[in-house]
Amino acid sequence: MTARILIVDDDDAVKNSLEEFLTILDFTTYTAESAETALALLKTEPMDVVITDIVMKGMTGLEMMQVIKKNYDTDVIVITGFTDNFSYEEAIARGASDFVFKPFRLDELQLRLKRVLRERALLREQTCMMEKFKELAITDGLTKLYNSRHFYHELEIEIHRHNRYERPLSLLLIDVDHFKTFNDTHGHLEGDAVLHRIARLIKSCLRTIDTAYRYGGEEFTVILPETTCPAAVSVSERINEVVQTGLFSGDDPKKLSVSIGVTEYFPGEPMDALVRRADKAMYLSKQAGRNRVTMVLPRSEGAGQEVPASETKRSILDI
C-alpha cells in the first residue's frame, strides 16, 4: 500500500516542489498551506507522515505536531531554515520523527522519509506481534476459547462490577459426560475435535457480553453478567440441547451429553466460594445421572435445586 504523505508549508514554491518530487516517487501526496488546514484534513484523511515547516502564519509546525501526536497515528518530519531558533533535540523531544534544516537536497529528504516509514512499519509489526502473543497467553489452543487463567482474571473484574453496580452475575460449570470413554473408544484426535465443536456450540448460545472458557480437560465455564440464576438455567438448558442435537450429524451413531452446574454470585463472598459452588452444582448433576442442569443458590450449599433438561432421564450415551 502506497504511503500517504501530507506536506504543510505556506511557501508555495517549496510545497509544490515537494509534492511533485514525492509524487514521482509514487507516494500519495496531499498539501496544506497552514497548520489549521492540515488538521482539518487529518480529521477525514489518515496520513502516514506529515512533512511540515515550523514557521508558518497562525499555528506553528511544532504546535501542530503536538496536536497530531496526541490525536493521530502519524509520524511528523519537521523542516526549518532558522537554525539558530530551533534545535534537533527540541523537535525530537516534542515528538518529531526527524528534523531537516533548509536548504536540503530532495534525495536527502527521500532517505529520511524512507527511514521514518521503515521504522513505522517495523513498529506496527512489533505491535501486531505483541497483540498476537497477548492473545496466545489468554487463549486455549485447542478450543480457541479463553483459558482458565484469563477466566479468573475476568471473573474478578465481573465481581468488582457486581459489587459496584449491584447487578446479578451467574456462573456455569460444564463437564462433558463420559468423555474418557469416548476418547478411549474413538481416539484422542476425535476427542479433540469434539471439544472444539462443543466450544463453538457453547459460544453460539451466548450473548456478546457473556464469555466462555476452557476450564481444563473436558470442562468449560461461562460467565454470565447481568444474569440471574433462573435466567442462567435457561442458557444452560439451551447449551444442553444444542450439544445433543448439534454435536454430530443426524446419522452419526456417536452421542455425547454435558452436565452443567449453575450458581449466582452472592454479594461480598470470595471468588473461590462462587467457583466451588458452581463445581458442586455440576457434581450434583453428575451424581443425579448426568445430562442435566443443577442449580445451587447462594447460601443453599446444603442441597442443590435440580433443573433437569428435557428428557434427561433417557440415556443418550451410545458409542
C-alpha positions in Angstrom: 0.0 0.0 0.0 1.4 3.4 -1.0 2.3 5.7 1.9 0.2 8.8 2.3 2.2 12.0 2.8 0.8 15.4 3.8 3.0 18.4 3.0 2.4 21.5 5.1 4.1 24.8 4.1 2.9 28.3 3.4 5.7 28.7 0.8 4.0 27.6 -2.5 7.4 27.0 -4.2 8.6 24.6 -1.5 5.2 22.9 -1.2 4.8 22.4 -4.9 8.3 21.1 -5.5 8.0 18.6 -2.6 4.6 17.4 -3.9 6.0 16.9 -7.4 9.1 15.0 -6.1 7.1 12.7 -3.8 4.5 12.0 -6.4 7.3 10.9 -8.8 8.4 8.5 -6.0 4.9 7.0 -6.1 3.7 8.4 -2.8 0.2 9.5 -2.4 0.6 13.2 -1.6 -1.6 15.9 -0.1 -0.8 19.6 0.6 -1.9 22.2 3.0 -0.9 25.9 3.3 -1.4 26.1 7.0 -1.4 24.0 10.2 -5.1 24.7 10.6 -5.9 23.4 7.1 -3.7 20.3 7.7 -5.5 19.5 11.0 -8.9 19.8 9.3 -7.7 17.4 6.6 -6.4 14.9 9.1 -9.9 14.5 10.5 -11.1 12.8 7.3 -7.9 11.6 5.6 -5.5 9.4 7.6 -1.8 10.1 6.9 1.3 8.1 7.4 3.7 11.1 7.6 3.3 14.8 7.8 6.2 16.9 6.5 5.8 20.4 7.9 7.6 23.7 8.0 8.0 25.1 11.6 7.4 28.8 11.0 4.0 29.5 9.4 1.3 32.0 9.8 -1.0 31.1 12.7 -0.2 27.9 14.4 3.4 26.8 14.1 4.6 23.4 12.9 5.7 22.3 16.3 2.3 23.3 17.8 0.5 21.4 15.1 2.8 18.4 15.7 1.8 18.2 19.3 -1.9 18.0 18.3 -1.1 15.4 15.7 0.9 13.2 18.1 -1.9 13.4 20.7 -4.8 12.5 18.3 -3.4 10.6 15.3 -1.2 7.6 14.5 1.0 9.8 12.2 4.7 10.5 12.1 6.0 14.0 11.6 9.1 15.3 9.9 9.8 19.0 10.6 11.8 21.3 8.4 13.1 24.8 9.1 15.5 27.4 7.8 16.0 29.0 11.2 19.0 27.1 12.6 19.5 29.4 15.5 15.9 29.3 16.8 15.2 25.6 16.8 17.3 22.6 17.6 17.1 18.9 16.6 16.9 17.9 20.3 13.9 20.2 20.9 12.0 18.9 17.8 12.6 15.2 18.7 11.7 15.8 22.4 8.3 17.2 21.2 7.6 14.1 19.1 9.2 14.7 15.7 10.3 11.6 13.9 13.0 13.6 12.1 14.3 17.1 11.7 15.6 18.7 8.5 17.4 22.1 8.0 16.8 24.2 4.9 18.2 24.3 2.3 18.1 20.5 1.9 18.6 18.2 -1.0 15.5 16.3 -2.2 17.4 13.0 -2.2 18.3 13.6 1.5 14.7 14.1 2.3 13.9 10.9 0.4 16.3 8.9 2.6 14.9 10.4 5.8 11.3 9.7 4.7 12.1 6.1 3.8 13.8 5.6 7.2 10.7 7.0 9.0 8.4 4.8 7.0 10.6 1.7 7.6 10.7 2.4 11.4 6.9 2.9 11.2 6.3 -0.4 9.5 8.6 -2.2 12.0 6.8 -0.7 14.9 3.4 -1.8 13.5 4.8 -5.3 13.0 6.1 -5.4 16.6 2.7 -4.1 17.9 0.9 -6.8 15.9 3.2 -9.5 17.2 2.7 -8.3 20.8 -1.1 -8.4 20.3 -0.8 -12.0 19.0 1.4 -13.0 21.9 -1.1 -11.4 24.3 -3.9 -13.3 22.6 -2.0 -16.6 22.8 -1.4 -16.1 26.5 -5.1 -15.9 27.3 -6.4 -18.4 24.7 -6.8 -22.2 24.8 -5.0 -23.5 21.7 -7.4 -26.4 21.1 -10.9 -24.8 21.5 -9.9 -21.2 20.8 -11.9 -20.2 23.9 -10.2 -18.1 26.7 -8.1 -20.2 29.1 -8.6 -20.8 32.8 -6.0 -18.1 33.8 -8.0 -15.5 31.9 -11.2 -16.9 33.4 -10.1 -16.0 36.9 -8.9 -12.6 35.8 -12.3 -11.8 34.1 -14.3 -13.2 36.9 -12.6 -10.9 39.4 -13.4 -8.0 37.2 -17.1 -9.0 36.9 -17.3 -9.5 40.7 -16.0 -5.9 41.2 -18.5 -4.7 38.7 -21.3 -6.5 40.5 -20.3 -5.1 43.9 -20.2 -1.6 42.4 -23.4 -1.6 40.5 -25.3 -4.4 42.3 -26.2 -6.2 39.1 -26.7 -10.0 39.0 -23.9 -12.3 38.0 -24.1 -16.0 37.3 -21.6 -18.7 36.6 -21.9 -22.1 34.7 -19.5 -25.0 35.0 -19.9 -27.5 32.2 -18.5 -31.1 32.0 -18.7 -33.4 29.1 -20.2 -36.7 30.2 -18.3 -40.0 29.7 -15.6 -38.2 27.8 -12.8 -40.6 28.8 -14.8 -43.5 27.4 -15.4 -41.5 24.2 -11.6 -40.8 23.9 -10.7 -44.5 24.6 -13.2 -45.7 22.0 -12.7 -43.1 19.2 -9.2 -41.8 19.8 -7.8 -38.5 21.1 -7.9 -36.8 17.7 -11.7 -37.3 17.5 -11.9 -36.3 21.2 -10.1 -33.1 20.5 -12.4 -32.4 17.5 -15.4 -32.9 19.8 -14.1 -30.4 22.4 -13.6 -27.9 19.6 -17.1 -28.4 18.3 -18.6 -28.2 21.8 -16.8 -24.9 22.4 -18.4 -23.5 19.3 -21.8 -24.7 20.3 -21.5 -23.2 23.7 -20.5 -19.8 22.2 -23.5 -20.0 19.9 -25.8 -19.9 22.9 -24.3 -16.8 24.4 -24.7 -13.0 24.2 -21.9 -10.7 23.3 -21.4 -9.8 26.9 -21.1 -13.4 28.0 -17.7 -15.2 27.9 -16.8 -18.9 27.6 -13.6 -20.5 28.8 -12.0 -23.9 28.7 -11.6 -24.6 32.4 -9.5 -27.7 31.9 -9.7 -31.1 30.2 -13.3 -31.6 29.2 -14.6 -28.8 31.5 -15.8 -25.4 30.4 -17.1 -22.4 32.3 -19.2 -19.5 31.3 -19.5 -16.1 33.0 -23.0 -14.5 32.6 -23.1 -10.8 33.6 -26.4 -9.2 34.2 -28.0 -12.6 34.6 -29.9 -14.2 37.5 -29.7 -17.8 38.3 -33.1 -18.8 36.7 -32.0 -17.0 33.5 -28.7 -18.8 33.7 -30.6 -22.1 33.9 -32.3 -21.3 30.6 -29.0 -20.7 29.0 -27.7 -24.0 30.4 -30.7 -25.9 29.1 -30.1 -24.3 25.6 -26.5 -25.4 25.8 -27.5 -28.9 26.8 -29.9 -29.1 23.9 -27.6 -27.9 21.2 -24.8 -30.2 22.3 -27.2 -33.2 22.0 -28.6 -32.1 18.6 -25.7 -30.3 17.0 -22.6 -32.1 18.0 -22.9 -34.9 15.5 -24.8 -35.3 12.2 -28.2 -37.0 12.4 -27.0 -40.3 11.0 -23.9 -40.5 13.2 -24.3 -43.1 15.9 -21.9 -41.3 18.4 -23.6 -39.3 21.1 -22.4 -37.2 24.0 -24.1 -35.0 26.6 -23.0 -32.4 29.2 -23.6 -32.0 32.9 -24.0 -28.3 34.0 -23.8 -26.6 37.3 -25.4 -23.2 37.7 -25.0 -20.7 40.5 -25.2 -16.9 41.2 -22.8 -14.6 43.0 -23.7 -13.6 46.5 -22.6 -10.0 47.4 -19.4 -9.9 49.3 -18.4 -13.6 49.0 -14.9 -14.6 48.0 -14.4 -15.6 44.3 -13.4 -19.1 45.2 -16.6 -19.7 47.1 -18.6 -18.9 43.9 -16.4 -21.3 41.8 -16.7 -24.0 44.4 -20.5 -23.7 44.4 -20.7 -23.9 40.6 -18.4 -27.0 40.8 -20.7 -28.6 43.4 -23.7 -27.9 41.3 -22.0 -29.6 38.4 -21.0 -32.6 40.6 -24.7 -32.9 41.7 -25.7 -33.2 38.0 -23.2 -36.0 37.6 -24.5 -37.8 40.7 -28.1 -37.5 39.5 -27.3 -39.3 36.3 -25.6 -36.8 34.1 -27.1 -35.0 31.1 -28.8 -32.4 33.2 -28.6 -28.9 34.8 -28.4 -28.4 38.5 -28.7 -25.1 40.2 -27.3 -24.3 43.6 -28.3 -21.0 45.0 -26.1 -18.9 47.3 -26.4 -19.8 51.0 -28.0 -23.0 50.0 -25.0 -25.2 49.7 -26.6 -28.0 51.8 -28.7 -29.0 48.8 -29.0 -28.4 45.1 -32.1 -27.5 43.2 -32.1 -29.8 40.3 -33.3 -28.4 37.0 -33.4 -31.3 34.5 -33.2 -30.6 30.8 -35.9 -32.1 28.6 -35.8 -35.9 28.6 -32.6 -36.1 30.5 -33.5 -39.4 32.2 -33.1 -41.2 29.0 -29.6 -42.5 28.2 -28.0 -40.7 25.2 -24.5 -42.2 25.5 -24.4 -44.6 22.6 -20.9 -45.1 21.5 
